[in-house]
Amino acid sequence: MKIVIINASARKNGATGKILNEFADDLSAKGDVEIASINLSDLKLNFCTGCCLCYKTGVCHIADDADMLSGLINSADCVIIGSPTYTSSIPGQLKTFIDRGHFVVEQLLKGKYTVAVVTYENAGGGDVIKALKKLFVFSGASRFDKLLVKLPLDSDPFADPHTRTKVKMKSDRLYTSITKQEPADLIIKIINYVVLRFGIKPLVLKKGEQYAAVRKLWEMRNVRI
């Protein structure tokens, strides 16, 4: 079982990072789990230039770490993304990776289990959860879970013992779901079908050879519409 955990916070040892580390420790203790923990702040990620060349070739023309991370996600069974809340939204570096990560059109998360971990101090945490859920579901994920934690800046997320309990509960549930290969959540499946059938597919077919790599990736990921 392969799980990619991505920390989108610039503060690698902040509350978001500590909660993600707890997830990694709990899941690693299962014995048959391979964890890849990534801090976006450690990577070189340039802005998307909007050229759409990746839809034709399958790779980005920008030589940095974006395709490497997308490759890790592609080979994983589960993706956990942790994000703090900046002005009621996701951090800029996470948006940069989303723009570059071959997510929605290529259906990078097809059949994968996903978890959103969001921290916030005052307001807007729910908006970040919604943004990540939309990313996951529109990218083909089969199941979604979330953990939303409100706490003061620079505080210990585990000062409240309930946080550790929630992490344990969700990591256990995640492990069980993947091990038993639980089927896609019906509502998520319906949303993904509608997005593909009426949004993405017409565009890809209209673009023809300009989106040739997308069709190849769909075949590889068994994307059926």
Secondary structure, DSSP 8 states (H G I E B T S, - for coil): -EEEEEE--S-TTSHHHHHHHHHHHHHHTTSS-EEEEEEGGGS---------THHHHSS-SS-SSHHHHHHHHHT-SEEEEEEE-BTTB--HHHHHHHHHTT-TTTTTTTT-EEEEEEEESSS-HHHHHHHHHHHHHHTT-SEEEEEEEE--TT--TTSSHHHHHHHHHHHHHHHHHHHTT----HHHHHHHHHHIIIIIHHHHHHHGGGGHHHHHHHHHTT---
